[in-house]
């Protein structure tokens, strides 16, 4: 069975549900935030970029109040979309409590070196040939239950069309339900919960650099939580999430969901092609708990986001090298991000940041067993471009020894780990249009056969309407 580090599959998963970024910029003139007061945002997330001619800050508030709720990072603002409130569509829908977020994404990858030592077989990893790792069209719609007297309540659904040029690694091409859930806020926001078909990509971990979906995609390769069966973009699962948070930034978030089956998207699609099946064969119950501290940047205060937790899955995963033997599964995770410098008190999110992530899963039934990530990134390096994001991300993945022994063909060598460094620069071309080019070196792009390092070019394009 072929395998590879599939960073773009996880990026694609995030992009499906995805949102407009809240970091990046690409205007030649100085941009201004949509408020005259100092910007205060959740830790590691910048203020919303906006055009200097944007009218009063409350122009889009009624639309933003209808945006998808409950994520670990802020949902994108309507001011940062191509349509905004043009054509009157959002106005008409908001009058009856409905919000919409149409999003298109496309991601590409190519290995410039082609150091496959004369290999002539089928494609084995992203970039070995020019690869469209993900193209999606998704529409998220929400309904404010305050319209029927349920204050703080929301219904949400996402419909997604998923496509790519290399399904063997990036998952099946599908038209699928992305989410269908009920959200409720209680006690002035101190408690919230979700119930229904949930996509947990942006509910836990903070996997995107800088807490940003469109500009923080390149570099991270943290596949372990999804290898464990956690639901993700385009592949929602029945579940319940509960979050309790305090005013000083401490929080605890727990989730209970029907696991995706071992094998991820391909296995889920085989037993549940439409996404509505409640309990397909070969699935169990996945539980996750994350405890953290998230303090936003403010004038004179640098942001900090620390989180850690664990996943336990009752689904029976096959054990490598032991035919017929299965067992339940678990993983541990920890991550931290800290703002190091603050160069502008009127935009306190601008500055240099550093962060790191560690994941672990037992090697007996998990092919990816250890993951380490270090990241250095900067928001608004140039005063004239305060919303750009530059990042340098290094990752190190360790393969399961038992998994390598089971999956490597007889007489063929393998690598025990893979290491990558990726540099990228995210631009906001205009409201609702984002480009993120990147360049990265991957040592051991696939565990077997033993290819030389890859020099990958990346391009991520996101449009928000």
N, C-alpha and C positions, 0 to 999 in steps of 0.2 A: 504493500500500500504506500503510495507516495504521500509525502507531507512536506510542509514548508512553513516558515514563519510568515503568517498571513496578516501583516499589519493593516493592509488595505481592506481586508474583509471586515475588520473591526471598525476602521474608519467609515466604511460603507454603511455599517450597521448604525453608527452614530448619525450619519448624514440622512438616513431614511426618515428620522423623526425630527429631524434637525431643524435647526433653527438658524436664524440669522445670527451672526456673530455679534458680540458686543465689543469687540476689539478689532481694530484695523483702520487704515485710512489710505486714500490715494488721491487726494485733491492737491492741486498745486498751491492753493491759497490756504491760509490758516483756517482750520475747522473750529466750530464751537459746539459745545454740548447743548442739549435742548433745555437749558435752564441757566439762569444767571447766578444761581447759588452754587457753592462748591459741590462737586460730584462725589457721592458716597455710594459705593457698590459693594457687593459681597467680595470677600477676599479673593485675590488673584484675578479679578474680573474688572475690566475697565469700564468707563462710562460709555454710553451709546454715541457712536459717531453720527454726525448729522450735518446737513448743508447749512451754511451760514445764513441763508435766507429763510430758514424755517421760522414760521410765525410763533405765536405764543406756545409755551411749553405744554399746555393742556390740550393742544389741538388733537392729539391722537390718544388721549387718556382713555376715552370710552372704548377704543379698540384694544388697547393694552390691557384694560381690566378684564377683557374677554379671552386673553391669551391662555395657553395651556399652563396649568399650575402644578406645583409640587416638585419641580426639578431641584437637583442639587446646585444648579447654576441658573442665572436669570434667563428667562425665555426672551427671544429677540423682540425688539420694539417695532411697531408698525411704521414709525418714522423712517426706519432703515429698510424699506422695501421699495420695489420699483413702482408699484401702483399707489401705495399710501392710501389715501381716501379718494383717489381719482375715480371717475366713472360712477360714483355713487353706490357701488356694490356693497362696500363695507358699511356705509351709512345705513343702507336699507336693512341689512342683516342685523346690525347692532340695535336697531330699533326694536327688534323682536328677540334680542338676547343672544344672537349667534355671532361667533367670531370665526374667521378663516385664516389659514396660513398655507398657501401654495408654495412649494419649494422644489427646485430642480438641482441636482448635483451631478457632477461628473469628475472622475479621478483617473489619472493616467500614470503609467510607470514604464520605464525602459532602462535596461542595463547597457550602458555605452561600451563597456569593455568586452562583453560577450566571451568571458573566460571559461567556457564550458568544455575546453580541451577536446574539441572536435566532436562533441556529442551530436548525434543525428536523430535521436528519438523524439517523442512528443514533448511538448512544453512541460516543465516540472515546477517552475516558480515564477512569480510575478516579475515581469521585466525581462525575462529570458527572451521573449519577443515583445514587441510593442503591445502593451496590455491595457485595455480599458477595464480597470479593476472594479469600477462601479459607475453605473448611471441609474439614477432614480428620479421618478416624478412622484411626489406625494402631496396629499391634501389633508391637512388637519382641520377639523371643525369642532368647535366647542359650543355648549349651551349653558347660559347662566341660569341656574336653578332659582336665583333670587326672583326671577320672573314669576315663579309659582310659589313664592314664599319661603324657600329654603335658602336663607342667607348663608353665603360662603360656600355654597355647593356648585358643582360644575359637572356636566357630562362632556366627555371628549372621545373622539374617534379619529383614526388616521387610515386613509386608503393609500396604498403604495403600489407602484409599478417598478419592479426591480430588474435590472439587466446588467450584464458584464460580458467581456469577451473570453473569460477563462473560468467557467463554472466549476471545474474540478477543484479549484482552490478557493474561489470567491463565493461559492454557493450558487444555488439554483436561480434561474430566471423565473420571476413570479409576478403575478398580480395577487395581492394579499392584503388582509386586514392588518394594520400596524398596531392598533390599540382600540379598546372600547371599554372605558371605565368611568366610574363615579368618583369624584374628588370632593372632600369636605374639609373645611377649615373650622377649627373650634377655639374657643377661649382667646379670641383676638389674635389668632395666628400662632399661639404657643403649641398647638397640636394640630396636625392634619393627617388625613389618611386617604388612600385610594383603594378601590375595590373593583375588580373586573379583569379584563384582558389587558395586561400591563407590559410595557417595554421598559426594562430596568436599566438600559444603557446609561441614561443621564440621571437616574435616581440615586446611584451609589458611586463610590470610588473617586469621581472627578478625573476621568481618564484623559481629558483633552488638555493640552498645554495651555496654561493661563486660564483654565476654566472656560474655554471658548471653543465652540463647535467648528466653525468654518476656518478659523485661523490657527487652531491648535491641533490639527489633525496629523500633520506629518511628524514622524519620529516614534510615537508610542507604539508598542507591540504587545501590550498586556493582554494576552489571549487566555490566561488561566481562568479568570472568572467565567468566561463564556464556554470554555472547555468543560467546566463543571456543570453546565446546563442552565446558566442564568439566561433569562429572556433578553432579547436585544432588538434593535430597530428592524422592523419588518417581520419579526418573529416573536410576537407578544404571546403571553401565556396567562391563564387564569391565576390571580394572585391577590394579595392584600399587603399594602405597605402602611406603616404607621411611623410618624416622626414626632418627636417631642423636642422642643428647643427652648433655650432660655435667652434672656435679653443680653447676657454677657457673651454669647457666641457658642456655648456648649450645646450639643445636640446628641440625640440617639435615634437612629432610624433602623427599624426592623422590617423584614419582608418575608412573606411565606407565599410561594408560588408552585404551580405545577412545573416540574423540571422539563426542559427540553431533553430529548433522548440522547444517549451517548452518540456522538457523531455530529452534533450541532444542526446547522440549517438543512443539510442534505437529508439527514435522518428524520428531522421534524417534517420536512416537506413530503417525504415518502409516506408517512403515516397520518399526516394532517395537512393536505395540500391547500385547503382554503383558510386554515388558521382558526376555525371555530370549534374544532373538536376539543371537548373539555379534558378528557383523560385518555390519550392514545396509548396503545400497548408499549411497554418498555419504559414508562416514565414513572417517577415517584414524586416526592415532596422535597422541595429545596427551601432551605431557611437561610437567611442572611441577616447579620447584625453589624451595623457600623456606628461607632462612637467617634465624635470629633469635636473640634473647636474651630470655628470659622469667624474670624474678626475682620471686618472690612477696612480698607484704607480710608483715611480721613486726613485733613490737614494736620500735619505733625504726627500722624499715626500710620505706621506701615502695616500692611495686611499680613495675616497669618492664617493658614488653613492646614490643620493636622487631622488625619482620620485613620482609623484602623478597625479591623473586624475580622469576621470569619464567615465561611459558607459551609453548610452541611447539607448533603443530598442523600436521601434514602434510595434513590435510583440505583439499581445494581449495575455496576460497571465491570466489564470483563478484565481479569487480571492477566497481564502479559506473561506469556510462557506457561500458563496454567490452564489448559483447555477445560472449558466448562465451569471454571471457578469465577465467581463474581463477588463483589462487596460494595458497600456504600462508599461515599466519597466526601472529601472535605478540602477546603483551602483556607489559607490565612493571607491577609493583606494589610499593608500599612503604606501611607503616603504623607508627604508634607510639602508645603510651598510657603516661602517666606519672601516678602519684599525687602530687598537690600538697600535700595536708595529711593529717595523721593525728590524729584527735581522741580516740581511745580505744585504749590499748595492749592492752586485753583483747580488743578486736575491731579489729585493726590495719587491716582493709579499709575501715573507715568513714572517709570524707573526700571531698575534692574531687579530680576527675581531669580531665585534658585529653588530647586525642588528635587525630590527623589521618591521612588516607589519600589516596594518589595512585595512579591507574591510567592507563595509556596503551595504546592499540591503534592501528595504522596506519589512516588514514582511507580508503585506497583500497578496503577491503573490510569495514570495520566502521562501522556507523551511529553508535554511541557511541564516540567516539575519545579523549576525555579526561574524567577524573572527579576531582574534588577534594572532600574532606570534612573539616570541622572539627567537633569535638565537645567539649562541656563537660558533665560529669555528676558527680553526687554520690551516694554510698551512705550511707544512715543520717544524713540531715540532722538528724533529731530523735532524741534519745537513747532515747525511748520506742518508736521505730520504726526500729531499726538496719538493717533489711533492705530498706527502701524505696529506690527508685532514681529520681532526677529527672534528666532529660537535656534538653539543647538541642543540636540537630544541624543544621548548615548544609551544603548540598551544591550543587555546581555541575557540570553536565554540558555538554560541548561536542559538537555533532553534526558528522558528517563533511560538509564542503562538497560533496564528490562525491555523497554519499548524499542530501543535501538536493536537489541538482539532479536526481537520478534519481527521487526519490519525491514531489516537490511537483508537483501538477497545473499545467498551463500556465495562466498568468495569475493564479495564486494566490500570495500572499506566504507567507513562513515566518520562523521564528526560528532563529538559529544556536546557541542554547544555552538552558538552563533552570536556574533557581536556586530553591532551596527552603530554608526554615527551619522546623523542627518541634520543638515542646516537648511533653514527655510526662511522666507520673508513673505509675510502676508500683507496684501494690499486691498484696500477698499477702492475699487475703480470708480464707483458711484453708488448712490443709495441702492441697496439690494443686489449689487454685483461684486463678488469677491474673487480674487485670484491668489493662489498660494503656490508659487514655484519652489522647488527644493532640490537639493543634491545630497546624496548620501552614499557612504561606503558600507557594504555588508560583507563581513568575513564569514565564509561558509553559508552561502545563500540557501543551500539545501543540505540536509544531513547526509544524503547519499544520492548519486555518486559524489566523489570528492572534487567538486568544482573549485576554481580559484575565486578570489573576491570579486564582487560585483560593484560597479559604480552606477548607481541608479539616479536617473532624473525623474522628478515627480511634478505633476501639475494637478491642482485641485481647483475646480470651478464651481461656485455656488451662486445661484440666483434665487432671490426671494421676491415674491410678487405681492 
